[in-house]
Amino acid sequence: MKKLILCALLLMVGLGSHAQTATNFDAVTCDGENFNLFSTLDSGKVVVIGWAMPCGSCILPLQTTYNVVESYQDSFPDRVVMLICDDLANTPCSALDLWAKTYGMQNTLKFSDAAIKMTDYGEVSMPKVVVAAGSIHKVFYVADYGVDQKVLQKAIDSAISMITGIPNELALLNAITVFPNPSENITTIAFTLAQAENLSISVMNTTGKEVITVFSGFLEQGDHQIDFSAGILREGIYLVRLTSGKGSAIQKFSVVR
Protein backbone atom coordinates (compact mmCIF):
# COMPACT_ATOMS: atom_id res chain seq x y z
CA MET A 1 0.00 0.00 0.00
CA LYS A 2 2.81 2.42 0.89
CA LYS A 3 4.48 1.64 -2.45
CA LEU A 4 1.23 2.34 -4.32
CA ILE A 5 0.77 5.65 -2.52
CA LEU A 6 4.36 6.62 -3.23
CA CYS A 7 3.97 5.78 -6.94
CA ALA A 8 0.79 7.83 -7.13
CA LEU A 9 2.49 10.79 -5.48
CA LEU A 10 5.43 10.55 -7.86
CA LEU A 11 3.05 10.44 -10.81
CA MET A 12 1.25 13.55 -9.56
CA VAL A 13 4.53 15.35 -9.10
CA GLY A 14 5.64 14.35 -12.60
CA LEU A 15 2.42 15.56 -14.19
CA GLY A 16 2.51 18.78 -12.22
CA SER A 17 6.06 19.49 -13.35
CA HIS A 18 5.19 19.60 -17.04
CA ALA A 19 5.73 23.08 -18.49
CA GLN A 20 2.65 25.04 -19.45
CA THR A 21 4.71 27.13 -21.86
CA ALA A 22 7.56 26.03 -24.08
CA THR A 23 11.21 26.81 -23.42
CA ASN A 24 13.00 28.58 -26.23
CA PHE A 25 16.13 27.24 -27.89
CA ASP A 26 18.45 28.02 -30.77
CA ALA A 27 19.71 24.87 -32.44
CA VAL A 28 21.18 23.64 -35.71
CA THR A 29 19.46 20.88 -37.67
CA CYS A 30 21.35 17.90 -39.00
CA ASP A 31 21.11 19.64 -42.38
CA GLY A 32 23.00 22.62 -40.98
CA GLU A 33 20.02 25.01 -40.79
CA ASN A 34 19.46 27.35 -37.84
CA PHE A 35 16.22 26.77 -35.91
CA ASN A 36 14.70 28.98 -33.21
CA LEU A 37 11.70 27.49 -31.45
CA PHE A 38 9.92 30.72 -30.52
CA SER A 39 10.40 32.22 -34.00
CA THR A 40 8.88 29.07 -35.49
CA LEU A 41 5.91 29.16 -33.11
CA ASP A 42 5.44 32.89 -33.71
CA SER A 43 5.25 32.25 -37.46
CA GLY A 44 2.12 30.13 -36.92
CA LYS A 45 3.60 26.64 -36.87
CA VAL A 46 2.66 23.79 -34.56
CA VAL A 47 5.89 22.17 -33.39
CA VAL A 48 5.91 18.52 -32.34
CA ILE A 49 9.15 17.48 -30.61
CA GLY A 50 10.07 13.82 -30.23
CA TRP A 51 13.14 12.76 -28.26
CA ALA A 52 14.86 9.48 -29.05
CA MET A 53 18.17 7.87 -28.06
CA PRO A 54 17.44 6.52 -30.69
CA CYS A 55 16.11 3.30 -29.17
CA GLY A 56 14.00 0.30 -30.11
CA SER A 57 11.19 1.28 -27.73
CA CYS A 58 11.10 4.73 -29.37
CA ILE A 59 10.17 3.42 -32.80
CA LEU A 60 6.44 2.72 -32.49
CA PRO A 61 5.50 5.83 -30.44
CA LEU A 62 7.44 8.14 -32.76
CA GLN A 63 6.06 6.42 -35.86
CA THR A 64 2.58 7.03 -34.44
CA THR A 65 3.49 10.65 -33.81
CA TYR A 66 4.88 11.00 -37.33
CA ASN A 67 1.76 9.51 -38.92
CA VAL A 68 -0.48 11.90 -36.98
CA VAL A 69 1.66 14.88 -38.01
CA GLU A 70 1.65 13.79 -41.66
CA SER A 71 -2.16 13.50 -41.61
CA TYR A 72 -2.34 17.31 -41.44
CA GLN A 73 -0.25 17.96 -44.55
CA ASP A 74 -3.23 17.96 -46.94
CA SER A 75 -5.53 20.23 -44.95
CA PHE A 76 -2.83 22.37 -43.30
CA PRO A 77 0.29 21.99 -45.46
CA ASP A 78 3.57 22.70 -43.67
CA ARG A 79 1.66 23.96 -40.62
CA VAL A 80 2.63 21.05 -38.32
CA VAL A 81 6.38 20.41 -38.02
CA MET A 82 7.97 17.39 -36.34
CA LEU A 83 11.41 17.40 -34.76
CA ILE A 84 13.37 14.25 -33.89
CA CYS A 85 16.01 15.03 -31.28
CA ASP A 86 18.76 12.92 -29.81
CA ASP A 87 18.28 12.83 -26.04
CA LEU A 88 21.83 13.74 -24.98
CA ALA A 89 23.11 15.15 -28.28
CA ASN A 90 25.76 12.42 -28.39
CA THR A 91 24.46 10.56 -31.44
CA PRO A 92 25.99 11.62 -34.78
CA CYS A 93 23.56 13.21 -37.19
CA SER A 94 24.38 10.56 -39.77
CA ALA A 95 23.13 7.85 -37.40
CA LEU A 96 20.02 9.86 -36.46
CA ASP A 97 19.20 10.48 -40.13
CA LEU A 98 19.61 6.80 -40.94
CA TRP A 99 17.40 5.77 -38.00
CA ALA A 100 14.61 8.15 -39.06
CA LYS A 101 14.86 7.03 -42.69
CA THR A 102 14.89 3.33 -41.76
CA TYR A 103 11.65 3.67 -39.82
CA GLY A 104 9.84 5.89 -42.33
CA MET A 105 10.12 9.27 -40.64
CA GLN A 106 11.98 11.17 -43.35
CA ASN A 107 9.81 14.31 -43.37
CA THR A 108 11.18 15.57 -40.05
CA LEU A 109 13.85 17.94 -38.79
CA LYS A 110 16.61 16.03 -37.05
CA PHE A 111 18.74 17.45 -34.23
CA SER A 112 21.69 16.31 -32.17
CA ASP A 113 22.04 19.55 -30.23
CA ALA A 114 22.35 19.95 -26.46
CA ALA A 115 20.30 23.17 -26.57
CA ILE A 116 17.13 21.07 -26.83
CA LYS A 117 16.38 19.70 -23.37
CA MET A 118 13.58 17.26 -22.58
CA THR A 119 13.91 18.10 -18.87
CA ASP A 120 12.22 21.43 -19.66
CA TYR A 121 9.04 19.32 -19.86
CA GLY A 122 9.37 17.03 -16.87
CA GLU A 123 11.10 13.71 -16.50
CA VAL A 124 13.60 12.02 -18.78
CA SER A 125 11.80 9.35 -20.80
CA MET A 126 12.30 7.38 -23.98
CA PRO A 127 10.64 8.53 -26.03
CA LYS A 128 9.19 11.88 -25.02
CA VAL A 129 6.79 13.88 -27.18
CA VAL A 130 5.77 17.53 -26.75
CA VAL A 131 3.36 19.67 -28.77
CA ALA A 132 3.68 23.47 -28.64
CA ALA A 133 2.08 26.27 -30.65
CA GLY A 134 1.08 29.91 -30.79
CA SER A 135 2.62 33.26 -30.00
CA ILE A 136 2.07 32.52 -26.30
CA HIS A 137 4.23 29.38 -26.80
CA LYS A 138 1.64 27.14 -25.18
CA VAL A 139 2.34 23.47 -24.52
CA PHE A 140 -0.66 21.36 -25.57
CA TYR A 141 0.69 17.86 -24.95
CA VAL A 142 3.45 16.06 -23.06
CA ALA A 143 3.80 12.28 -23.35
CA ASP A 144 6.34 10.06 -21.59
CA TYR A 145 7.31 6.58 -22.83
CA GLY A 146 4.29 6.22 -25.11
CA VAL A 147 1.86 8.19 -27.27
CA ASP A 148 -1.93 8.12 -27.30
CA GLN A 149 -2.84 8.76 -30.93
CA LYS A 150 -6.29 10.22 -30.22
CA VAL A 151 -5.04 12.50 -27.45
CA LEU A 152 -2.14 13.66 -29.62
CA GLN A 153 -4.47 14.41 -32.51
CA LYS A 154 -6.84 16.31 -30.25
CA ALA A 155 -3.91 18.37 -28.94
CA ILE A 156 -2.79 19.28 -32.47
CA ASP A 157 -6.40 20.10 -33.42
CA SER A 158 -6.60 22.46 -30.45
CA ALA A 159 -3.28 24.05 -31.39
CA ILE A 160 -4.40 24.64 -34.98
CA SER A 161 -7.75 25.96 -33.79
CA MET A 162 -6.00 28.49 -31.52
CA ILE A 163 -3.69 29.65 -34.31
CA THR A 164 -6.19 29.85 -37.17
CA GLY A 165 -9.51 30.36 -35.43
CA ILE A 166 -10.84 27.36 -37.39
CA PRO A 167 -13.16 25.26 -35.17
CA ASN A 168 -12.23 21.60 -34.87
CA GLU A 169 -15.73 20.42 -33.97
CA LEU A 170 -17.42 18.78 -36.95
CA ALA A 171 -20.88 18.38 -35.45
CA LEU A 172 -23.03 20.02 -38.11
CA LEU A 173 -23.26 17.76 -41.10
CA ASN A 174 -23.76 14.20 -42.15
CA ALA A 175 -21.68 14.70 -45.31
CA ILE A 176 -19.77 17.43 -47.17
CA THR A 177 -17.95 17.26 -50.49
CA VAL A 178 -16.42 19.87 -52.78
CA PHE A 179 -16.15 19.18 -56.51
CA PRO A 180 -14.50 19.31 -58.94
CA ASN A 181 -11.39 19.09 -56.80
CA PRO A 182 -9.00 20.49 -57.94
CA SER A 183 -11.15 23.29 -59.35
CA GLU A 184 -10.59 26.00 -61.96
CA ASN A 185 -13.85 27.95 -61.84
CA ILE A 186 -17.39 26.84 -60.94
CA THR A 187 -17.21 24.73 -57.79
CA THR A 188 -20.00 22.85 -56.04
CA ILE A 189 -20.37 22.32 -52.30
CA ALA A 190 -22.61 19.32 -51.58
CA PHE A 191 -23.76 18.49 -48.06
CA THR A 192 -26.54 16.94 -46.02
CA LEU A 193 -28.27 18.71 -43.15
CA ALA A 194 -29.59 16.52 -40.38
CA GLN A 195 -32.14 19.26 -39.61
CA ALA A 196 -33.15 22.70 -40.85
CA GLU A 197 -30.47 25.29 -40.04
CA ASN A 198 -29.46 28.90 -40.39
CA LEU A 199 -26.20 28.32 -42.18
CA SER A 200 -23.21 30.32 -43.36
CA ILE A 201 -20.72 29.03 -45.91
CA SER A 202 -17.34 30.64 -46.52
CA VAL A 203 -14.05 29.88 -48.21
CA MET A 204 -10.86 30.42 -46.19
CA ASN A 205 -7.18 30.19 -46.92
CA THR A 206 -5.05 27.88 -44.78
CA THR A 207 -4.31 30.65 -42.27
CA GLY A 208 -8.03 30.84 -41.46
CA LYS A 209 -8.69 34.14 -43.26
CA GLU A 210 -12.05 34.31 -45.04
CA VAL A 211 -11.68 35.08 -48.74
CA ILE A 212 -15.22 34.42 -50.07
CA THR A 213 -18.66 34.41 -48.47
CA VAL A 214 -20.60 31.79 -50.41
CA PHE A 215 -23.95 31.66 -48.61
CA SER A 216 -25.74 32.92 -45.52
CA GLY A 217 -29.32 32.00 -44.74
CA PHE A 218 -31.85 29.31 -43.83
CA LEU A 219 -31.84 25.84 -45.39
CA GLU A 220 -34.22 22.95 -44.90
CA GLN A 221 -33.23 19.48 -43.74
CA GLY A 222 -31.83 17.22 -46.46
CA ASP A 223 -29.38 17.28 -49.35
CA HIS A 224 -28.09 20.55 -50.78
CA GLN A 225 -25.73 21.72 -53.50
CA ILE A 226 -24.44 25.29 -53.67
CA ASP A 227 -22.21 26.60 -56.45
CA PHE A 228 -19.62 29.36 -56.30
CA SER A 229 -16.90 30.66 -58.59
CA ALA A 230 -13.34 29.80 -57.67
CA GLY A 231 -12.15 31.81 -60.65
CA ILE A 232 -11.20 34.79 -58.49
CA LEU A 233 -8.95 32.68 -56.26
CA ARG A 234 -5.25 32.27 -56.76
CA GLU A 235 -3.87 28.80 -57.28
CA GLY A 236 -3.45 26.99 -53.98
CA ILE A 237 -5.20 25.13 -51.17
CA TYR A 238 -8.38 26.44 -49.52
CA LEU A 239 -10.94 25.37 -46.94
CA VAL A 240 -14.72 25.47 -47.24
CA ARG A 241 -16.32 26.09 -43.84
CA LEU A 242 -20.01 25.54 -43.10
CA THR A 243 -21.17 26.96 -39.79
CA SER A 244 -24.42 27.02 -37.82
CA GLY A 245 -25.26 27.63 -34.20
CA LYS A 246 -24.69 23.93 -33.52
CA GLY A 247 -21.22 23.47 -35.00
CA SER A 248 -19.00 23.65 -38.04
CA ALA A 249 -17.67 21.43 -40.80
CA ILE A 250 -14.58 21.96 -42.94
CA GLN A 251 -13.50 20.45 -46.25
CA LYS A 252 -10.29 21.09 -48.15
CA PHE A 253 -10.08 21.78 -51.87
CA SER A 254 -7.51 23.18 -54.25
CA VAL A 255 -7.55 25.67 -57.10
CA VAL A 256 -5.44 25.14 -60.21
CA ARG A 257 -4.71 27.41 -63.14
TIBA-537158 format. One line per 8 residues: number of its first residue (from 1); their letters; for each residue x, y, z of C-alpha. Coordinates in steps of 0.1 Angstrom, whole numbers, plus 5000, padded with zeros to 4 digits. Layout:
N
NUM) a) X/Y/Z; ...
END
This chain:
257
1) mkklilca) 5000/5000/5000; 5028/5024/5009; 5045/5016/4976; 5012/5023/4957; 5008/5056/4975; 5044/5066/4968; 5040/5058/4931; 5008/5078/4929
9) lllmvglg) 5025/5108/4945; 5054/5105/4921; 5030/5104/4892; 5013/5136/4904; 5045/5154/4909; 5056/5143/4874; 5024/5156/4858; 5025/5188/4878
17) shaqtatn) 5061/5195/4867; 5052/5196/4830; 5057/5231/4815; 5026/5250/4805; 5047/5271/4781; 5076/5260/4759; 5112/5268/4766; 5130/5286/4738
25) fdavtcdg) 5161/5272/4721; 5185/5280/4692; 5197/5249/4676; 5212/5236/4643; 5195/5209/4623; 5213/5179/4610; 5211/5196/4576; 5230/5226/4590
33) enfnlfst) 5200/5250/4592; 5195/5273/4622; 5162/5268/4641; 5147/5290/4668; 5117/5275/4685; 5099/5307/4695; 5104/5322/4660; 5089/5291/4645
41) ldsgkvvv) 5059/5292/4669; 5054/5329/4663; 5053/5322/4625; 5021/5301/4631; 5036/5266/4631; 5027/5238/4654; 5059/5222/4666; 5059/5185/4677
49) igwampcg) 5091/5175/4694; 5101/5138/4698; 5131/5128/4717; 5149/5095/4709; 5182/5079/4719; 5174/5065/4693; 5161/5033/4708; 5140/5003/4699
57) scilplqt) 5112/5013/4723; 5111/5047/4706; 5102/5034/4672; 5064/5027/4675; 5055/5058/4696; 5074/5081/4672; 5061/5064/4641; 5026/5070/4656
65) tynvvesy) 5035/5107/4662; 5049/5110/4627; 5018/5095/4611; 4995/5119/4630; 5017/5149/4620; 5016/5138/4583; 4978/5135/4584; 4977/5173/4586
73) qdsfpdrv) 4997/5180/4555; 4968/5180/4531; 4945/5202/4551; 4972/5224/4567; 5003/5220/4545; 5036/5227/4563; 5017/5240/4594; 5026/5210/4617
81) vmlicddl) 5064/5204/4620; 5080/5174/4637; 5114/5174/4652; 5134/5143/4661; 5160/5150/4687; 5188/5129/4702; 5183/5128/4740; 5218/5137/4750
89) antpcsal) 5231/5151/4717; 5258/5124/4716; 5245/5106/4686; 5260/5116/4652; 5236/5132/4628; 5244/5106/4602; 5231/5079/4626; 5200/5099/4635
97) dlwaktyg) 5192/5105/4599; 5196/5068/4591; 5174/5058/4620; 5146/5082/4609; 5149/5070/4573; 5149/5033/4582; 5116/5037/4602; 5098/5059/4577
105) mqntlkfs) 5101/5093/4594; 5120/5112/4567; 5098/5143/4566; 5112/5156/4600; 5138/5179/4612; 5166/5160/4630; 5187/5174/4658; 5217/5163/4678
113) daaikmtd) 5220/5196/4698; 5224/5200/4735; 5203/5232/4734; 5171/5211/4732; 5164/5197/4766; 5136/5173/4774; 5139/5181/4811; 5122/5214/4803
121) ygevsmpk) 5090/5193/4801; 5094/5170/4831; 5111/5137/4835; 5136/5120/4812; 5118/5094/4792; 5123/5074/4760; 5106/5085/4740; 5092/5119/4750
129) vvvaagsi) 5068/5139/4728; 5058/5175/4733; 5034/5197/4712; 5037/5235/4714; 5021/5263/4693; 5011/5299/4692; 5026/5333/4700; 5021/5325/4737
137) hkvfyvad) 5042/5294/4732; 5016/5271/4748; 5023/5235/4755; 4993/5214/4744; 5007/5179/4751; 5034/5161/4769; 5038/5123/4767; 5063/5101/4784
145) ygvdqkvl) 5073/5066/4772; 5043/5062/4749; 5019/5082/4727; 4981/5081/4727; 4972/5088/4691; 4937/5102/4698; 4950/5125/4726; 4979/5137/4704
153) qkaidsai) 4955/5144/4675; 4932/5163/4698; 4961/5184/4711; 4972/5193/4675; 4936/5201/4666; 4934/5225/4695; 4967/5240/4686; 4956/5246/4650
161) smitgipn) 4923/5260/4662; 4940/5285/4685; 4963/5296/4657; 4938/5299/4628; 4905/5304/4646; 4892/5274/4626; 4868/5253/4648; 4878/5216/4651
169) elallnai) 4843/5204/4660; 4826/5188/4630; 4791/5184/4646; 4770/5200/4619; 4767/5178/4589; 4762/5142/4578; 4783/5147/4547; 4802/5174/4528
177) tvfpnpse) 4821/5173/4495; 4836/5199/4472; 4839/5192/4435; 4855/5193/4411; 4886/5191/4432; 4910/5205/4421; 4889/5233/4406; 4894/5260/4380
185) nittiaft) 4861/5279/4382; 4826/5268/4391; 4828/5247/4422; 4800/5229/4440; 4796/5223/4477; 4774/5193/4484; 4762/5185/4519; 4735/5169/4540
193) laqaenls) 4717/5187/4569; 4704/5165/4596; 4679/5193/4604; 4669/5227/4591; 4695/5253/4600; 4705/5289/4596; 4738/5283/4578; 4768/5303/4566
201) isvmnttg) 4793/5290/4541; 4827/5306/4535; 4860/5299/4518; 4891/5304/4538; 4928/5302/4531; 4949/5279/4552; 4957/5306/4577; 4920/5308/4585
209) kevitvfs) 4913/5341/4567; 4879/5343/4550; 4883/5351/4513; 4848/5344/4499; 4813/5344/4515; 4794/5318/4496; 4761/5317/4514; 4743/5329/4545
217) gfleqgdh) 4707/5320/4553; 4681/5293/4562; 4682/5258/4546; 4658/5229/4551; 4668/5195/4563; 4682/5172/4535; 4706/5173/4506; 4719/5206/4492
225) qidfsagi) 4743/5217/4465; 4756/5253/4463; 4778/5266/4435; 4804/5294/4437; 4831/5307/4414; 4867/5298/4423; 4878/5318/4393; 4888/5348/4415
233) lregiylv) 4910/5327/4437; 4947/5323/4432; 4961/5288/4427; 4966/5270/4460; 4948/5251/4488; 4916/5264/4505; 4891/5254/4531; 4853/5255/4528
241) rltsgkgs) 4837/5261/4562; 4800/5255/4569; 4788/5270/4602; 4756/5270/4622; 4747/5276/4658; 4753/5239/4665; 4788/5235/4650; 4810/5236/4620
249) aiqkfsvv) 4823/5214/4592; 4854/5220/4571; 4865/5205/4538; 4897/5211/4519; 4899/5218/4481; 4925/5232/4457; 4925/5257/4429; 4946/5251/4398
257) r) 4953/5274/4369
END
